[in-house]
Amino acid sequence: MIRQAVILCGGQGTRLGALTASTPKPLLPVAGAPFLDVLVEEVGRCGFNRVLLLAGHLSQEIEAFVRSSAAAKRRSVEIDLSVEPLRAGTGGAVRFAEAKLDDVFLLMNGDSWFDVNLRSLTAFAQARGESAMVLALRAMPDVSRYGAVTLAGDKITGFREKAQGLGAGLVNGGVYVCRKAALFEAMEALAPNREMALSLETDVMPALSARGALGGLACDGYFLDIGLPESYAAAQTEIPRHLRRPAAFFDRDGVLNVDLHHVGTVDRFRWVDGAIDAVRACNDRGFLVFVVTNQAGVAKGLYEERDVDRLHEFMQEELAQAGGHVDDFRYCPYHIEAARPEYRSDSPWRKPAPGMLLDLLAHWPVDVEGSFLIGDKDSDLAAARAAGVPGYLFEGGDLRARLDAVPQFAGSARGEPVSPISEKG
């Protein structure tokens, strides 16, 4: 499971004029918080728990962000910093950070947001072991302002520079999965002297493409680059709107996993047919995915809370391999007749009470109107009703097939394709 996200923060942002005179472009405020917090929030909710920031210009400001990031605290993300001593391009920034990079890592531009299922991208890249890099690509009706990427199957075969009249095509979305050894081998061949400037976009990627070592995955999702005054102004309203998502709430035992009665350890866990596919489908559509589960087995002394946490971590690892993730878990270990006194409570979190759902609604930007719950008991549906969320009964079979019959899911899409004034630069 890839856990490291690396974010390029060294650009000067000259097109934004005075806005970036003393503030790095990734730290410009968007709706009251640094834009970089949007990216940290996104990688954190997808299970990347370590972030490395590659800084150069105004690095002291990036260093202050490391200590103060609200998104990092919310999502329990550990942030580290690499400051290049001299500007040597995006490739140079990556090379200088070599000692801090994992064998495989996610790499992102720090001044744009491409709202894609990051776990789908990492799973795709893991399956293509021969690629040094895999790029998330975005279809555009007119690529004239961006330049175009030529994709044949799952390999990028070339690039076309910005020019008028290019028409529709695919563009680089600024999100990559990198294999460290293969990427560094390519960079060393291009620039043996590490003080030489090296651009990932204009030097490294074309070289990898020529060797057949550059993969691409066409993705849907909202895209915005804040590098122009008009796109930065649009970000103030567009990004908060797109961060507010509908949520899919899933009961666990009997919905995501086979109910063997008090499943609290990995050795007793077995996925329901279609469950992994259902979670990934929700991720792909842009839903937040939550698990809300009563775990009276803790109260009865059958297993510990740490066992529940380990089981949920196991679920995340299995989902990540298939291109999915759960954004957050809530479980209730309490029961009014608990054998263990410390868990003997009539908890407002225990379904049919709505406490777990209400807590998630309080901590996440959820669009309740488009949300839903799938459960296998009347108590699940009662909890959903009490929280103001539509509930649907799962009576066994294939969970993905049941999901397709949920109106909120069947009528969903992953938001607007692209901001009309975004420009990659």
N, C-alpha and C positions, 0 to 999 in steps of 0.2 A: 504494500500500500504506500503510494507516494504521499509524503507528509510535508515536504518543504515547498513553499512558494517563494520565488525570488522576484522582486519588483524593481524595475529600472527607474531611478528617480533623478538622473543627472542632467536632464535637458534644461536649457536656459529659458525657453518659452519667450523668445524675442517678439513673436507676433502679438503677445499680450501687453507689450509696452511696460508702463509703470507698474502694472499689477504684479509682475515678476521681478521687479527691481530688487526687492528685499525678501521675497517669498518664493521658494521653489514651486514650479507649476503644480506638482502633485499635492502641495499643501494649501493651495488656494481654497478658500471656504466655499462649500456648496451646501446651501440650506443650513448654515450655522455650524458646519463641521468640516474639517479638512477633507478634500476629495480622496486622499489616500485612505481615509477610514472606510470609504465605500469598498475599496478593493480588499482591505483587511477583513472587513465584515464578510464579504463574499467568499474569500478563501477559507475563513474560519468556519463558516457554516457548512462548508463542503468537506470538512475534516482535515484541512491542512493546518496543523497546529504549530508550525514553525515558519516564520516569515523572515527573509533576509532582504534588507533594503540596500540597493547599490546606489551610493550617493557620490556626488562630485561638487556641482555648483551649490553654494550655500549649504554645505553639509551640516553646519552647526544647527540649522533649523530642522533638518531631518533627524539629527541626533535628539533634539528636544522632543520631537514627535514620538520617538521610540519610548521615551519615558512617560508620555501622556496620552497615548492612543486610547480613546474610549472603546473603540471596536475591539482592540486586542484584549482589554479587560473583560468585555462582555462575552467574548467567544473563547476565552482562555488560550489566547495565541501568544506564543513567545516570539518576541521580535529581536533581531540582531541587525548589525549595521556593518557595511563594508564601504570605506571611503577611499577612492582611488587617489593617489598622490598627484597625478597629472591626467588631464583629459585625453583619453585615447579611444573615444567612441564607445558605442554600446558593447562591441566585442571586447574592447579593452577593460571595461568595467567588469564584465563577466570573468575574464581571465585573472584580473587582480584578486577576485574573490575565491579563487580555486580551492583554497584550503577549507573554506566554509560551505562548499557545495556538496550536496548528496550525489550519489551515483546517478540518480534520475530525479529531476526536479521540474516543477512548473515555473515558467518564466513569463512575466507580464510587463507591458508598458505601464508606467506609472501615471500617464496622463490621459488614458482612455479606459472605458468600461465596455466590454463585450459580454453581455448577459447570456452566457452559455452554461450548459451542464458540464462543469469542469471535470467531474468524475467520468463522464462519457468520453471526454477527450483523453484523459489519462488511460482509461481502459483500452481505447483504440490504439494509443501509442504503445502501450505495453504489448499488445498483440503484434505490433510491427517492429520486432526487435532489431531490424537492420537499419532503421532510420536514426540519424543523429538528432534530428529535430522533427517534430510534427506540429504543424500550424493549424490553428482554428481559422477557418475562412468564412467570409460573409458574402452572400450574394447581394449585388447592388444593381439597380436598374440602369445606373450610369456610373462607370468606374473612371471617368475622365479625370477627376480630381485626385484619384488615389493611385492609379496604376493598377494593372490586373495581374492575377495569378492564373497560370494555366495548369489545370489538374487533369491527369489521365488516370482513371481508377482511383487509387489512394496515394499516387505519387505526384508531386509538383514537378512539372517538366520545364517551366520557364516563367519569366516575368516580363510584363510590358510596362514601360515607363508612362508616367502621366502624360496625357495628350488629349486634345479635343476629339470628340467623335468616336471614342472607344466603344460606347454603348454598354450593354449589360455584361456582367461578368462577376468573377470572384475577387475579393480583396483580402489582404492580410488583416486579420482582426486584432493583432497585437497580443495574442495569447499562445504560448508554445509549451510543448513538453520536450525537454532536452535530456539526452544521454551524455553525461559528462565526458567520458573517455572519447567517444567518437567526435563530439563537438570540439574538444580541445585539440584532437589530432588534426582536424580540418583547419582550425585557427592557426596552429603552429606552422602548417604548410603554407598558409597565406602570408603570415607575418612572424618569422622566427624571432625577431626582436620585439619583445613585449612592450617596448615603449612606442612602437609604431601604432598609429591610429587604425582601428579596425571596426567597421560597421557590420553588425549582424545582418541588417536589411540589404545593404548594397554590395557587401563583399562576401560574407559567409554563406548566406542563403543561396545566392546564385551558384556558388561553388559546390555546395551540397546537392543542389538540384542537378547539376551536370554529372555528378557521381551517382545519381539515383538514390541518394541518402536523405532526401527531404520529403516527408509525408505531409498530407493535407487532409483535413476533414471539413466538409462544408456544414456549417451550423446555422440555425436560426437564432434570433435573439436581438434585443435592443442593443444598439451600438452608438456611443457618443465619445468624441474626442474633444477635450476642453481647450485645444490649442489656439482657437480663434476667439476674438471678443464676442462674436454673436453666438458661437456654440457654448462658450462659458456662461453667457447670460441665460441661454436656454436650459443649461444644466440645473439652474436654481429651482426650476419647477419640474422639469422632466425627470430628473433622477429621483427625487422623493416619490413621485408618482409611480415610477417603475420599481422602486424598492418595496412598495406596498403590494403584497402578493396574496392570492388565495392560498388556503392551506388544506392539505389532505391529512386528516387525523385517522390513524389506524389503531384499533385495538390490536393486541399482540397475539396472545394464546387463542388459537382457533381461527385467526385471520391471517397473520403473517407466518406463524408456525403452527404445526400440528399440536393440538391440545392433548398432551399426555398427562394432564393434571399436575399442576405446580411445577412447571418447567423453569428451573432456576439455574441450571448449569449447562455448559456447552455440550456435554456428552448426551444430553437428552433433547437437544434442539434439532428440529427438522423443518425445513421450509415447506409451507403450503404450496401446492402447484400454482404457478403464475405469480407468486408473491414478489419475487425479485424483479420480475418484469413490470409488475404494477408500480413498485416504488420508482424504478427508473423512468417509467412513462410519466409519472408525476413530476420528477425532476426535469425531464425533457420539456414538459409543458410550462415550466416555471413555477409550479406549486411549491410552497414550503411543505415538508413532510414531517409529521410528528407521530410519535408512538405514545399512546396513553394506556397504561396497563395496571390493573390491580395485581398486586403480588403478595397475597396473604400467606404464601409459603414462607416468607420471612417471619411473619408474626407467629406462625405455627412451629418455627424452629427447624424447618426442612432445609434451609439454606440461608446464607447471609446476604446483606445488601451488596457487599463487594462481589458476590457471585453474580448478582443481577447486573452490576456495572460491567463485569467482565463479559457476560453474555451479550450485552448491548455493544461492546467493543468488537466482539466477534461478528455480530451482525453487520457492523460498519465495514469490517474488513472484507466480508463476503460480498457485500453490496458494491464496494469500491472496485473489486475485481470485475464485476459485471457492469460497471458504469453508473452506479447509483449511490445514494446516501440518504440517511435520515438527518434532518436538521436538528432535532432535539427530541429527547426522551423525557417522559414523566411517568413515574410509577408510584403506587401507594403501598407501602409495606404494613399498613395498620389494619387491624380488624377488632371489632368490639369483643370478640371471644378469643383473643390471642392467647396462646400458651405462654408467650413471653411478655411479662408485665410492661416492659418499656414500649411495646407495640400495641398495647390494649387501648384502643381509642376509636371513637365513632368519627372518623376523619372526614372532613369536607372534600378531601381528594378522592375518597373511595367511591367509584361509580356504584350506584346511579347518581351520586352527587357530582357536580360539574367542576370541582376544584382544579383538577389537572388541566382541563381545557381553558378555564378562566386564567390560570397562571400563565399558560402559553400565550394567550391573547394579550396579556398585560406586558409580556416581555418581547414580543415580536410584532412587526408591522403587518398585521394580517388584514386582508380584505375579506371580512366575514361573509359578505354577500355571495362571493364565489366559492366559499369553502364547503367542506362536507366531512362527515365521519363515516367509516365503515366498521361495523362491529358484528359480533355473532350472537349477542344477547340483548334482551330488552333493556337491561341496565345500561348498556353502551348507548343505545338510542335515547334513553331517558336523560343521560348526562349531556348528550349533544343538544337535545331540546332545551334543557335548562341553560345551556351556554349560548343559545341562539344560533346553533349550527345545524343544518339539515343532516339527518342520520339515515343510513341505509344498511339493511340487514344482509349479512353474508351467511348463506346456509350451506357452504361447502362447495367443492368443485374447484374451478380455476379462478383465482382472485383477479387476474387481469381481465378475464371475460366479464366479471362482475363490475369492475371499474369502468369498463367501456359503456355500461348501462347507466352509470351515474350521470344525470343531466349536467351537473356543474363541470364534470370532466369532459364529457362528450362535446360540449359546446365551447371548450376553451382553446386558446392559442397562446403562443409565447409573446404576447405584447406586440407593439409596433416594431416593424423590422429595423428601422434606423432613423435617427434624427435627421430631418431633411437638410439641416445646415451643418451636420458634422463634417469634418474634414481631417483626414489623416495627414500628419505632417510633422 
